[in-house]
Amino acid sequence: MPEARRKVGFAVLLMLGATLCFAALDATSKHLSKTYPIPMMVWGRYTFHCLMMVIFLAPSMRLQLIATSRPVAQIMRALMLTGTTGFSMAGFSMMPLAESTAFLFVTPLVVVILSHWLLKESITGSHWVAVFAGFCGALLIARPGGALNLHGIVWMSLAAACYAVYQIQTRQLSPTENTITMLFYTALVGTVSMTLAAPLYWGGPMPDWIDAALIASLGIYGGTGHLMLTRAFRYAAASFLSPFLYAQLIWAMVLGWLFYDHLPDLISVAGIAVIAASSLSIALSERFKPAAVAKDRDTTC
């Protein structure tokens, strides 16, 4: 029993560390967006993530790292996550961290709707109530007359839409595909696509060594966060750990306050709380689904 408790405690620490990494990635991209084009930061996020996986995993996994029976589906899923990253970085550049992050947590609500239409999954009345409440929470944040940038809201909405499609594709692939392989394809496709597109967006300025390190840190934050996330689910059940994903909202508030001197107003805090509660209620209900579906636990960026 003590050993089991230690594993669960370690899993919780890994989850908190992972969500901190993702929040730090968002905060860093917000800072860099003042100087550099968004696609360049997307390139940095995936390129250095891909390098980390090649360095640390390729020697042991070798061809298993890219072995898949559904390469086209893997590529399409990875492109959806690349789009999520780009759109969300654009949103973070225009909006506060906490409110922007909250918009991404609307994704589980969109997934419920898409699952009903695309996967023919049945939806309970409580799920519909959660979806309605969650979107009401989003309206509280993006309320007319509020301080948020309209273009930023559009970017974050597009990010949430891409991320919802990504999660649907994850559900379809996870029963037969290796989790690490799926993660590697997201890094590889993001790297290749943004490298090929470089002539379209890259025209300077050249980063100094500090900014270059910050750009590289985007991939380190993303890669480390996903590694910690994967490890956490080895030590504890997804149904137990899923609530800790919402620690990212808290980290976003803290980093937004520390580095950008911003705290959400009370109405926005209420909207964030409603979104978190609605999404969390849906996440907790996943414990009653088959184990294959429980592998669909991922966070953005």
Secondary structure, 3 states (H helix, E strand, C coil): CHHHHHHHHHHHHHHHHHHHHHHHHHHHHHHHCCCCCHHHHHHHHHHHHHHHHHHHCHHHHHHHHCCCCCHHHHHHHHHHHHHHHHHHHHHHHHCCHHHHHHHHCCHHHHHHHHHHHHCCCCCCHHHHHHHHHHHHHHHHHCCCCCCCCHHHHHHHHHHHHHHHHHHHHHHHHCCCCCHHHHHHHHHHHHHHHHHHCHHHHCCCCCCCHHHHHHHHHHHHHHHHHHHHHHHHHHHCCHHHHHHHHHHHHHHHHHHHHHHHCCCCCHHHHHHHHHHHHHHHHHHHHHHHCCHHHHCCCCCCC
